[in-house]
Amino acid sequence: MQNKLRTDLLTSDELSLLKTASKLKASIKRMYSYETLLEIDTGAKFDEINDLTWNNLDLPHNTFTVRGQIKPKKVRFSKDTSTYLSVLKMAQEQAIKHSRAVFNVPPYIFEDIHGIRPTELYMGFFITETLNSSVYIPFECLRNSILDNPKFSDK
C-alpha cells in the first residue's frame, strides 16, 4: 500500500460490497465488522459508535442513544443490523461464560473481553483491505459517503 489517502466518496457499489463483507466477516474476534455495519446504517461519528455501551442500545426499537451532548440524541439503525448486534451480545456472553478467567460483559459494545476496542485507524485498514484499495481509505471517507448517499442512510 502506498502512502496515499483517499478523499473522494465511496461509490454505491463499494458501500454495498463493504456491507456484505462486514456481514460475512462478523465475529466476536472482528468487532470492526459490526462497527462498520452500524456506520453504514447510521452515518454516525466514529466516537459515537465506538463509545456505545449496551445500556445505550435499544435493540427492540433499533436505536441507540448518543450521550455526552446537551441533549441526548437517538439514532436509528436497521432491523438487519439489530439482528447482528443481538448475535454479538450473545457471543460476548457465551465467551465470558466459557472463559477460564473471570470477565464481565465489556462495558463498550465493540470491546473484547480484554478491553481492546478497534481504533479509527484500524477501521480504515479494514475498509481499505475489504475494498482491495491501493490507497488508504479513512473511516471519515466512509462516514462522508454514507451521509452523501440517501440509499444507505435509510432505516
Backbone as a ProteinNet text record, in pm:
[ID]
protein_1_A
[PRIMARY]
MQNKLRTDLLTSDELSLLKTASKLKASIKRMYSYETLLEIDTGAKFDEINDLTWNNLDLPHNTFTVRGQIKPKKVRFSKDTSTYLSVLKMAQEQAIKHSRAVFNVPPYIFEDIHGIRPTELYMGFFITETLNSSVYIPFECLRNSILDNPKFSDK
[TERTIARY]
85.2	0	89.2	58	135.5	94.7	172.5	148.8	50.5	-67.1	-169.1	-296.1	-380.2	-503.8	-619	-722.9	-839.6	-927	-972.3	-1057.5	-1193.8	-1206.5	-1336.4	-1431	-1558.9	-1662.7	-1658.5	-1701.9	-1716.2	-1839.8	-1834.1	-1948	-2053	-2171.4	-2277.1	-2233.7	-2164.6	-2115	-2013.9	-1925.3	-1826.6	-1894.3	-1995.4	-2069	-2141.7	-2201	-2269.9	-2171	-2055.9	-1953	-1904.2	-1882.9	-1836.1	-1939.7	-2066	-2172.7	-2180.8	-2175	-2179.9	-2059.5	-1940.6	-1818.8	-1822.8	-1876.7	-1886.2	-1976.2	-2084.9	-2174.7	-2104.8	-2029.9	-1962.3	-1849.2	-1784	-1669.4	-1708.5	-1835.5	-1879.6	-1851.9	-1775.4	-1749	-1698.5	-1696.7	-1654.4	-1508	-1431.3	-1290.6	-1273.4	-1381.7	-1377.1	-1481.7	-1463	-1557.9	-1577.6	-1471.2	-1477.8	-1585.3	-1619.1	-1726.1	-1860	-1886.9	-2012	-2014.7	-1901.8	-1895.4	-1920.1	-1864.7	-1883.8	-2030.6	-2097.2	-2240.3	-2320.9	-2291	-2364.4	-2335	-2211.9	-2176.3	-2250.7	-2255.1	-2323.7	-2471.7	-2529.5	-2670.8	-2697.1	-2602.8	-2633.3	-2555.8	-2435	-2351	-2302.9	-2306.3	-2264.7	-2114.2	-2071.7	-1929.1	-1863.4	-1733	-1660.1	-1677.7	-1657.3	-1667.4	-1809.3	-1910	-2048.4	-2073.7	-2011.7	-2028.1	-1931.9	-1807.2	-1705.5	-1730.3	-1794.7	-1821.4	-1957.4	-2025.8	-2157.1	-2144.5	-2238.7	-2248.6	-2378.7	-2388	-2511.4	-2629.1	-2602.6	-2708.8	-2762.5	-2681.8	-2724.6	-2794.9	-2800	-2854.8	-2993.2	-3087.6	-3224.1	-3250.8	-3214.2	-3228	-3372.3	-3471.3	-3608.8	-3659.8	-3608.1	-3653.5	-3551.2	-3441.5	-3338	-3283.6	-3252.2	-3196.3	-3081.8	-2997.7	-2901.8	-2903.5	-2862.7	-2862.6	-2719.3	-2692	-2561	-2569.4	-2487.9	-2485.1	-2366.8	-2354.6	-2240.8	-2266.1	-2385.3	-2424	-2522.8	-2554.2	-2651.2	-2782	-2826.7	-2947.8	-2910.5	-2934.7	-2904	-2974.5	-2908.5	-2959.5	-2987.1	-3107	-3141.7	-3108.1	-3044.8	-3005.5	-3067.4	-3134.9	-3199.4	-3104.4	-3121.6	-3048.7	-3144	-3102.6	-3192.2	-3214.6	-3322.8	-3354.6	-3246	-3194.5	-3087.6	-2964.4	-2924.3	-2809.8	-2842.7	-2966.3	-3009	-2989.7	-3020.5	-3002.4	-2855.2	-2767.8	-2623.7	-2573.5	-2622.3	-2579.7	-2630.8	-2748.2	-2800.4	-2711.3	-2667.3	-2577.1	-2444	-2393.8	-2269.8	-2284.6	-2394.9	-2416.6	-2418.6	-2488.8	-2492.5	-2353.4	-2278.1	-2142.7	-2051.7	-2063.1	-1982.7	-2018.5	-2146.3	-2189.9	-2142.6	-2147.6	-2101	-1949.6	-1876.2	-1729.7	-1690.7	-1761.6	-1733.2	-1771.9	-1886.3	-1934.7	-1838	-1777.7	-1690.4	-1542.2	-1510.8	-1372.2	-1323.4	-1196.9	-1138.6	-1110.7	-1095	-1070.7	-1204.6	-1198.8	-1320.8	-1332.3	-1433.4	-1457.7	-1602.1	-1626.7	-1762.8	-1792.2	-1919.5	-1953.4	-1888	-1813.6	-1745.1	-1844.4	-1803	-1894.2	-1924.9	-1827.3	-1849.3	-1888.1	-1978.4	-2025.6	-1910.7	-1828.6	-1722.2	-1589.7	-1590.2	-1472.8	-1464.1	-1345.9	-1334.7	-1318.1	-1310.7	-1306.3	-1176	-1080	-952.7	-950.5	-1059.9	-1069	-1015.7	-996.9	-941.8	-1056.3	-1052.5	-1153.3	-1086.1	-1157	-1099.5	-1071.7	-967.2	-934.6	-983	-990.1	-1031.8	-933.1	-805	-701.8	-723.4	-749.7	-771.8	-897.2	-1000.5	-1122.7	-1089.8	-1004.5	-962.5	-889.5	-804.4	-734.5	-833.4	-934.6	-1037.2	-1110.3	-1149.9	-1219.3	-1129.4	-1004.4	-907.2	-885.5	-864.3	-840.1	-964.7	-1080.4	-1204.3	-1231.9	-1203.8	-1226.9	-1106.7	-1004.9	-886	-826.1	-814.4	-765.3	-615.2	-547.4	-404.5	-383.4	-493	-488.7	-565.8	-508.6	-572.6	-705.5	-811.8	-944.7	-977.4	-974	-1001.5	-1149.7	-1176.6	-1313.7	-1398.9	-1341.8	-1415.4	-1465.9	-1392.1	-1435.1	-1562.1	-1566.6	-1687.8	-1803.7	-1780.7	-1887	-1942.9	-1854.5	-1899.1	-1976.2	-1936.2	-2005.5	-2147.3	-2163.3	-2295.7	-2385.6	-2330.5	-2409.6	-2451.6	-2371.6	-2399.7	-2485.3	-2511.4	-2581	-2710	-2823.4	-2950.3	-2987.2	-2946	-2979.7	-2926.7	-2811.7	-2750.4	-2783.2	-2855	-2892.4	-3038.7	-3104.7	-3243.2	-3243	-3342.1	-3352.3	-3461.1
-118.1	0	123.6	215.1	337.8	434.5	539.2	638.5	744.4	701.6	791.6	778.8	880.2	885.5	916.6	836.1	860.2	965.3	1060.8	1167.1	1172.7	1108.8	1113	1012.5	1028.3	944.2	803.1	707.6	571.1	562.9	476.4	458.5	369.7	365.7	277.7	132	94.5	-42.9	-74.3	19.8	-1.7	-12.4	69.8	62.8	-71.2	-118.2	-248.2	-361.3	-356.9	-458.1	-456.6	-338.6	-325.2	-379.1	-352.5	-402.1	-554.1	-610.1	-755.8	-821.4	-766.7	-822.9	-813.6	-704.6	-688.7	-795.2	-827.8	-932.9	-1068.7	-1094	-1223.1	-1238.3	-1129.4	-1134.6	-1114.1	-1087.7	-1056.5	-1173.4	-1145.3	-1242.3	-1166.3	-1234.6	-1170.3	-1125.8	-1187.7	-1150.1	-1038.9	-999.5	-893.7	-787.4	-717.3	-613.3	-506.5	-481.9	-378.4	-407.6	-534.8	-569.5	-516.2	-533.9	-483.6	-330.5	-269.9	-123	-69.3	-137.8	-95.7	-106.6	-215.2	-229.6	-115.4	-83.5	23.7	158.5	178.8	304.3	316.7	208.8	212.9	243.1	194.2	220.1	362.2	421.2	545.6	669.3	651.9	768.1	839.8	770.9	832.3	857.4	944	970.5	848.2	834.2	719.3	706.8	814.7	808.4	776.9	819.4	789.2	638.1	571.2	426.1	353.9	394.9	325.4	335.8	443	463.5	409.5	337.4	281.4	174.8	178.6	73	-3.1	-120.7	-197.6	-122.8	-39.8	39.8	149.2	192.5	296.5	238.3	107.9	40.8	-14.2	12.9	-37.9	-128.2	-255	-348.8	-367.8	-379.4	-397.4	-280.9	-161.2	-44.3	3.3	-72.2	-42.1	100.2	138.6	271.8	264.6	366.1	385.9	532.8	560.6	696.7	745.2	861	924.4	1018.6	993.4	1077	1171.6	1257.9	1349.2	1480.3	1496	1620.9	1689.7	1814.4	1885.7	1808.2	1762.8	1681.8	1548	1434.7	1305.1	1289.9	1221.3	1205.9	1057.8	1028	891.2	871.9	758.4	726.3	590.9	586.4	463.7	381.2	250	159.9	49.9	-28.3	-127.2	-249.2	-317.7	-442.8	-546.8	-546.5	-638.4	-618.8	-494.6	-465.4	-499.4	-477.8	-514.1	-664.5	-743.8	-888.9	-923.1	-859.9	-884.2	-842.6	-730.2	-683.8	-777.2	-834	-931.3	-1055.1	-1097.7	-1213.4	-1179.8	-1060.1	-1017.4	-1022.6	-972.3	-971.3	-1113.8	-1202.4	-1342.1	-1405.1	-1374.2	-1429.5	-1379.3	-1252.2	-1198.8	-1268.4	-1284.5	-1350.7	-1495.4	-1564.5	-1703.6	-1712.3	-1620.9	-1620.6	-1601.3	-1515.4	-1490.5	-1612.3	-1670.7	-1785.9	-1903.6	-1922.7	-2037.3	-2005.4	-1885.5	-1846.7	-1902.2	-1935.8	-1984.5	-1868.9	-1750.9	-1632.4	-1571.7	-1480.7	-1412.8	-1281.3	-1270.4	-1149.7	-1107.2	-981.8	-930.1	-895.6	-879.5	-830.7	-694.3	-672.2	-543.8	-427.6	-315.1	-201.4	-141	-145.4	-93.4	-208.4	-183.2	-287.7	-345.3	-257.8	-302.3	-312.5	-394.1	-415.5	-565.1	-619.9	-762	-782.6	-906.7	-935.5	-889.4	-850.1	-799	-646.8	-583.3	-437.9	-367	-439	-379.2	-342.8	-217.7	-170.1	-130.4	-144.3	-100.4	49.9	88.9	231	280.9	410.6	469.4	431.7	426.9	388.4	244.6	155.3	15.5	-1.2	74.7	69.9	107.4	208.1	247.6	135.9	63	-50.7	-158.5	-183.9	-282.3	-240.4	-113.8	-62.8	-74.1	-32.5	-35.3	-177.7	-270.4	-410.2	-472.4	-446.7	-504.7	-460	-334	-281.2	-300.9	-371.8	-404	-278.1	-174.4	-46.1	-33.3	30.1	56.8	189.2	258.8	387	371.6	417.7	407.8	484.2	418.8	479.6	503	627.1	653.5	634.6	608.6	593	714.2	832.3	955.2	955.5	891	879.5	794.7	685.9	603	685.7	755	834.7	938.3	1011.6	1113.6	1051.3	931.9	861.9	824.2	781.4	744.1	867.9	976	1098.8	1154.2	1126.7	1179.3	1085.2	964.6	864.5	820.5	878.9	850.2	701.5	626.4	484.2	410.7	452.7	380.5	438.9	548.4	603.6	573.8	497.3	455.4	348.4	353.9	252.7	155.8
0	0	0	-86	-95.5	13.7	26.6	131.2	80.6	35.5	-16.9	65.5	53.5	131	36.7	42.2	-41.6	24.9	-54.3	-0.9	-69.5	-186.6	-255.1	-191	-219.6	-160.6	-218.2	-139.1	-187	-276	-374.5	-464.2	-396.4	-452.1	-400.8	-406.6	-513.4	-525.2	-415.3	-385.6	-279.2	-143.1	-120.3	6.4	19.2	-88.3	-87.1	-59.2	-125.2	-104.2	40.7	94	231.8	330.8	305	393.2	387.1	268.5	253	319.7	296	355.4	507.6	559.7	705	765	696.5	744.7	742.6	635.7	623	724	757.9	849.7	995.9	1021.8	1158	1252.5	1355.4	1461.6	1583	1695.1	1818.7	1810.1	1721.8	1703.9	1601.3	1539.1	1437.1	1467.6	1578.1	1620.5	1513.1	1436.2	1333.1	1229.5	1209.6	1114.9	1162.8	1291.3	1348.7	1347.8	1380.2	1378.8	1238.5	1139.6	1000.5	961	999.6	969.7	1030.7	1155.9	1223.7	1158.4	1116.2	1048	915.8	839.4	709.9	729	836.3	865.5	913.4	985.2	1056.4	1012.4	962.5	931.2	1057.2	1170.7	1298.1	1299	1387.7	1405.2	1468.2	1444.2	1496.7	1647.7	1720.8	1866.9	1913.4	1837.5	1875.6	1870.5	1776.7	1764.4	1858.5	1857.4	1936.3	2087.3	2130.4	2272.7	2317.4	2229.7	2265.6	2373.6	2466.5	2566.8	2542.7	2602	2587.8	2650.2	2748.8	2811.4	2719.1	2620.8	2527.3	2404.5	2396.2	2279	2310.1	2222.4	2236.5	2116.2	2128.9	2016.8	1970.5	2060.9	2013.3	1927	1952.8	1876.5	1773.8	1758	1658.5	1672.2	1793.9	1817.5	1918.4	1913.4	2021.2	2058.2	2180.9	2231	2243.8	2184.7	2196.9	2315.5	2413	2533.6	2525	2625.2	2629.9	2557.7	2510	2447.2	2541	2511.6	2594.8	2598.3	2482.3	2473.8	2408.3	2477.3	2416.5	2282	2189.2	2053	2026.6	1976.3	1937.4	1790.2	1760.1	1623	1586.7	1471.3	1425.7	1338.5	1343.6	1254.7	1210.2	1112.4	1051	1140.4	1114.9	1183.9	1156.6	1036.2	997.7	1087.8	1107.8	1193.9	1338.6	1379	1513.5	1537.7	1438.1	1448.7	1467.9	1389	1403.1	1541.6	1591.5	1724.1	1833.8	1815.9	1911.9	1916.6	1799.6	1791.6	1860.4	1838.6	1904.5	2056.3	2106.2	2250.6	2306.3	2237.8	2282.4	2276.4	2170.4	2156.6	2267.8	2302.8	2412.4	2543.8	2567.8	2690.8	2696.6	2583	2577.9	2596.8	2536.5	2550.5	2695.9	2763.1	2904.2	2988.1	2957.4	3033	3022.7	2906.6	2882.9	2901.7	2944.1	2966.4	3099.9	3105.1	3230.9	3325.3	3270.8	3353.2	3393.6	3486.2	3530.4	3454.2	3370.9	3293.2	3311.9	3289.7	3283.4	3138.7	3107.4	2973.9	2960.2	2851	2835	2839.9	2900.3	2908.4	2770.5	2681.4	2546.5	2454.9	2364.5	2274	2192.2	2137.3	2047.1	2121.7	2226.2	2309	2337.4	2324.1	2354.6	2505.2	2546.4	2689.6	2754.2	2673.1	2725	2731	2693.1	2699	2575.8	2466	2343.7	2249.7	2200.3	2105.8	1974.9	1862.7	1735.4	1736.5	1669.6	1656.5	1520.9	1507.7	1380.1	1269.7	1302.9	1206.4	1160.6	1255.2	1220.9	1135.5	1166.8	1085.2	940.4	924.1	790.2	717.9	790.6	728.9	686.6	769.9	734.8	606.7	598.6	479.7	357	372	261.7	212.1	305.1	268.2	204.9	262.4	210.9	68.2	40.3	-94.6	-186.1	-134.9	-212.8	-277.3	-198.2	-248.4	-225.7	-320.7	-304.1	-230.9	-204.2	-134.3	-2.7	106.7	237.9	238.8	287.6	294.9	441.8	487.5	628.8	661.7	787.8	835.4	797.1	804.8	773.5	628.9	540	399.7	392	469.2	475.4	529.4	639.5	701.5	604.1	537.8	442.4	326.4	286.1	177.5	218.8	342.9	393.3	400.6	453.9	468.2	333.4	230	96.5	11.9	61.5	-18.6	52	16.8	85	85.4	-14.4	-22.9	100.9	151.9	261.6	397.6	400.5	530.4	564	476.3	505.3	612.4	698.3	805	767.1
[MASK]
+++++++++++++++++++++++++++++++++++++++++++++++++++++++++++++++++++++++++++++++++++++++++++++++++++++++++++++++++++++++++++++++++++++++++++++++++++++++++++

